[in-house]
Every structure is written in C-alpha cells, then in structure tokens.
Amino acid sequence: ETGVTQTPRHLVMGMTNKKSLKCEQHLGHNAMYWYKQSAKKPLELMFVYNFKEQTENNSVPSRFSPECPNSSHLFLHLHTLQPEDSALYLCASSQGLGLGGYTFGSGTRLTVV
Amino acid sequence: AQSVTQLGSHVSVSEGALVLLRCNYSSSVPPYLFWYVQYPNQGLQLLLKYTSAATLVKGINGFEAEFKKSETSFHLTKPSAHMSDAAEYFCAVSALNSGGSNYKLTFGKGTLLTVNP
C-alpha cells in the first residue's frame, strides 16, 4: 500500500465505550498529525508528532489519547466520548518540517451515540 | 498568528465557466500557502502550493493560483469548470510552531464548489 491509510473508515460507539483509530503511512515521512473535521467548522489540529515525539497538543480533552509507537504509525485512543465528538478524524503525514504540504488519509467517520 | 479567510462558503458555476475561489491570509512572516481539495467521503488532496518561488502557481487538474502580497490573497482559478471539479476546497497557510520543530497548517473554513450541467 502507498500513502496514508486510516482504519476503520466508519465507527459508531457509545459514550461508555473505548475504541482506537489507527493511521499508517508508507511514505517514509517523519511527522504525523491528527485533525478533527466537524460540520461547518474549520479543520482543527489536535496533535502533532515528529520522529514519534509529541510536539503539539492543541488543548485536546483527555478523553482523546494519542499514541505514536514509531514514525509510521499513529493511534488515537477514545474513551467516554460525548456526542459533540462525532466528526471526521483525519490523519496526515509530512516530510521534514512539513513545508511541502501534508498527505492526508481518507479519514474515520466517528459517530458517538 | 496566521489565519485564512475563504470568501463564500458555497460557489456555484456552470460547466465550462470560470472557477474563482477566493482566499485571503494573515501572516506576520512570509507565508507558505496551499490549496487542498476534498471529495465526498475522502481526505484532503494537495492541489498546489506557494513556497516563495513563482507567484503564479500551477497545480493538478488545471487549477492555478496567484500569490498577491499587496492584497494578501491567494485565489484559486480554473478557466473551464468540469463536472468532476465539484468538491470542497480548502485554503491553508503554514507557520512554524512555537517549538520550531514543525510547520503546522491552519485551514480556512472551506468553499463548496457546485458545477451545474
């Protein structure tokens, strides 16, 4: 596979559930990102990892817990979410400092019921 | 701080007509600017980018954008719209984060392009 792969594509979870989103990049990039895309709101940067070290956390609630075991894999662990957390979660990666732009995955559509 | 404003959340054109999607930016340093496209149920795909070289940037699918510093604009154009261009378009500005370890993208709210037959 090439590019950035996200699984699952769709996820429905209850507010008491625990689930994880997975992202894998096959581009040899060193940086990975989680974005949240909600209806009628700009894309929100959640977390940034560079060489598997977290370099940015944009005041994201602790019910979202990222994990980056290596430069190719990124996870977003979810627990006790709220209905307002329903959104499209996008993973991206970039090379170097990211000046060339990001490569995005197709996203996970999350619905919290 | 950097920011992006996309004028018009929805633009509708006829097939074959000119496409013009507007983007204005605010940046305290020379900006790096991007246009992305998002098709339904897909992630974002890079259309083109400005990184301080030529002010007229050509991208994929016949799109181009012109960087105008005096107007702080980076509008996206295509001479002749095609039905397959219907999608949401995002303008983004890149800025170095506070730690200096990454350039992070700040996106506009997006413009939904509809192409009528």
Interface residues (C-beta under 8 A of the other chain):
Chain A: V4 Q6 A31 Y33 K40 K41 P42 L43 L45 V48 N50 T55 E56 L90 A92 S94 L97 G98 L99 G100 G101 Y102 T103 F104 G105 S106 G107 R109
Chain B: Y32 F34 Y36 N41 Q42 G43 L44 Q45 L46 K49 T51 F90 S94 L96 N97 G99 S101 N102 Y103 K104 L105 T106 F107 G108 K109 G110
